[in-house]
Amino acid sequence: MKIIIVAGGPPEYIPYLKVNTSESITWIGVDRGVHYLLEQNIVPQKAFGDFDSVTAAELAEMKKKITDLDMFPSEKDETDTELAVNWAMAQNPSSITMLGVTGGRLDHFLGNVQLLLKGIQNGFTIEIRDKQNILYLVNPGQYPIKMNKDLPYISFLSITPTVSGITLDGFKYPLKNRNIKWGDTLCISNELDTENGTFSFKDGILMMIRSRDSSHFM
């Protein structure tokens, strides 16, 4: 089972919501993300939020269509999206993807990036996707990577104080057993030089971002 969480970020950043896959998808709406889903004729299996970003009429429509809607007070320890992620991890899904969590307020975006760390610490690789980027965290190891002409630029950032032993094979700018620290920009905006490549590292947690220029924003 795949879980896709749709939060209430600017809708122009949210990718096309219809997903063609043979694997079952559980749609989760967060706050105004519930409204976005209903606009696309997708009824989420579960909804979370304080719903302070929707109108009374929109909330009434949500309550009418959604059987499992959890309302929370605005003053609480977790964000609405964190509540959704906590629930998603408890279902032990094959994957968790977050949409509608980029653009808009930077505090919300950076808080959502922090949830990727919470995911990997609990054994889940959570992806953030929008129309221009995919980002997720990886633990030490060796990973294959394929060229994607829609997302040609590949960047790596250290999430821990140091990521050691980074090796990039098949890249335009290869590396061999290099270390990067929090704040380094050595591995920003690389590209694959072959159809298939690999990246590996020995210690730390690495953020991987695949992107395209805004001129190709779809």
C-alpha positions as a printed Julia matrix, in Angstrom:
218×3 Matrix{Float64}:
   0.0    0.0     0.0
   1.22   3.46   -0.94
   0.2    6.46    1.14
   0.02   9.89   -0.49
  -0.44  12.86    1.83
  -1.77  16.05    0.25
  -1.33  19.16    2.38
  -2.53  22.71    1.86
   0.43  24.39    0.17
  -0.02  26.56   -2.92
  -1.94  24.46   -5.47
   0.23  25.59   -8.37
   3.07  23.49   -6.89
   1.05  20.28   -6.56
   1.63  17.63   -9.25
  -1.21  15.97  -11.12
  -3.1   13.95   -8.53
  -4.38  11.1   -10.7
  -1.88   8.27  -10.28
  -1.91   5.22  -12.52
  -0.6    2.27  -10.54
  -1.6   -1.29   -9.86
  -0.75  -0.83   -6.19
  -3.48   0.45   -3.92
  -3.16   4.06   -2.79
  -4.41   5.5     0.46
  -5.03   9.23    0.04
  -4.65  11.4     3.13
  -5.79  15.02    3.16
  -4.3   17.63    5.47
  -6.24  20.82    6.12
  -6.82  22.6     2.79
  -5.25  19.63    1.01
  -8.57  17.85    1.63
 -10.29  20.49   -0.49
  -7.71  20.04   -3.27
  -8.39  16.29   -3.32
 -12.15  16.73   -3.46
 -11.74  19.2    -6.31
 -10.08  16.36   -8.26
 -12.89  13.94   -7.33
 -10.59  12.04   -4.98
 -12.16  11.28   -1.61
  -9.38  10.79    0.95
  -9.61   7.78    3.24
  -8.55   9.98    6.16
  -8.23  13.7     6.86
  -6.31  15.66    9.48
  -6.22  19.29   10.47
  -7.5   22.24   12.4
  -9.09  23.36    9.11
  -8.46  27.03    9.79
  -7.61  27.54    6.11
 -11.0   26.46    4.71
 -14.37  28.17    4.68
 -17.34  26.95    6.71
 -18.99  25.75    3.5
 -15.88  23.84    2.44
 -15.6   22.21    5.85
 -19.25  21.18    5.74
 -18.65  19.56    2.35
 -15.64  17.69    3.72
 -17.62  16.37    6.68
 -20.36  15.2     4.34
 -18.02  13.28    2.03
 -15.3   11.98    4.35
 -16.1    9.36    6.94
 -12.8    9.59    8.83
 -12.01  13.25    9.49
  -9.92  14.12   12.55
 -10.19  17.73   13.71
  -7.57  19.14   16.04
  -7.22  22.48   17.84
  -4.94  25.08   16.28
  -2.83  25.12   19.46
  -1.06  21.76   19.62
   2.45  20.31   19.74
   2.47  18.75   16.23
   1.69  20.32   12.88
  -1.26  18.92   10.95
   1.15  17.33    8.49
   3.15  15.66   11.26
  -0.06  14.13   12.61
  -0.72  12.7     9.15
   2.84  11.37    8.83
   2.65   9.73   12.27
  -0.56   7.97   11.25
   0.91   6.97    7.89
   4.0    5.36    9.43
   1.8    3.36   11.82
   0.14   1.72    8.8
   3.51   0.28    7.67
   3.02   1.26    4.0
   5.37   0.46    1.12
   5.93   4.19    0.54
   4.9    7.61    1.82
   4.78  10.67   -0.45
   3.97  14.22    0.61
   2.45  16.71   -1.83
   1.39  20.28   -1.17
   4.2   20.85    1.33
   6.39  23.21   -0.75
   5.93  26.84   -1.72
   4.37  29.41    0.52
   5.69  29.76    4.07
   9.3   28.72    4.62
   8.69  27.66    8.23
   6.12  25.15    7.04
   8.42  23.88    4.28
  11.42  23.45    6.6
   9.22  21.75    9.17
   8.07  19.32    6.48
  11.7   18.61    5.53
  12.29  17.75    9.2
   9.59  15.09    8.85
  11.78  13.3     6.31
  14.34  12.83    9.07
  11.66  11.53   11.41
  10.66   9.07    8.7
  14.12   7.68    8.03
  14.78   7.35   11.77
  11.71   5.11   11.91
  12.63   3.04    8.84
  10.63   4.95    6.2
  11.89   6.87    3.18
   9.39   9.68    2.76
   9.39  11.64   -0.49
   8.45  15.26   -0.97
   7.28  15.98   -4.51
   6.14  19.06   -6.36
   6.02  20.01  -10.03
   9.71  20.88  -10.07
  11.42  18.67   -7.48
  11.63  15.32   -5.73
  13.56  15.11   -2.46
  14.16  12.4     0.08
  16.79  11.15    2.55
  18.99   8.06    2.28
  21.07   6.07    4.73
  24.63   4.89    3.97
  24.95   2.39    1.13
  25.24   2.17   -2.64
  22.31   3.15   -4.84
  21.59   2.94   -8.58
  20.26   6.04  -10.29
  18.78   6.44  -13.77
  18.77   9.48  -16.02
  15.49  11.38  -15.96
  15.24  14.07  -18.63
  12.3   15.67  -16.83
  14.43  16.09  -13.67
  17.99  16.36  -14.99
  19.64  18.11  -12.03
  20.74  16.06   -9.04
  21.96  17.52   -5.76
  23.16  15.98   -2.52
  23.16  17.75    0.86
  24.45  16.62    4.22
  21.69  16.38    6.82
  24.04  15.2     9.56
  27.14  17.21   10.61
  29.21  15.14    8.15
  28.51  12.68    5.36
  31.62  10.66    4.62
  32.92   8.67    1.67
  30.65  10.02   -1.08
  31.36   8.44   -4.46
  29.48   9.46   -7.62
  29.88   7.27  -10.72
  28.35   8.08  -14.09
  27.96  11.77  -13.21
  29.09  14.83  -15.14
  31.07  15.81  -12.03
  32.2   12.51  -10.45
  33.48  12.17   -6.92
  35.6    9.57   -5.2
  35.43   9.02   -1.45
  34.81  12.67   -0.52
  33.34  14.08    2.68
  30.83  16.9     2.92
  29.65  18.81    5.97
  26.46  20.59    6.87
  26.6   23.84    4.88
  28.79  22.55    2.03
  27.62  23.11   -1.55
  30.07  20.75   -3.27
  27.33  18.4    -4.49
  24.79  20.95   -5.72
  23.48  20.8    -9.31
  25.16  17.74  -10.78
  23.88  15.69  -13.73
  24.19  12.13  -14.92
  26.64  11.7   -17.78
  25.36   8.21  -18.67
  21.95   6.54  -18.73
  22.68   4.73  -15.45
  24.92   5.71  -12.58
  25.46   5.02   -8.9
  26.04   7.01   -5.76
  27.32   5.71   -2.45
  28.51   6.92    0.93
  29.75   5.39    4.16
  28.33   7.38    7.05
  25.74  10.05    7.81
  22.38  10.89    6.25
  22.19  12.38    2.78
  19.4   14.4     1.18
  18.94  13.76   -2.53
  17.1   16.3    -4.69
  16.15  15.83   -8.34
  15.06  19.05  -10.02
  14.37  20.92  -13.22
  14.61  24.61  -14.0
  11.57  26.79  -13.32
  11.43  27.55  -17.06
  10.27  23.93  -17.44
   7.7   24.25  -14.68
   4.74  22.06  -15.62
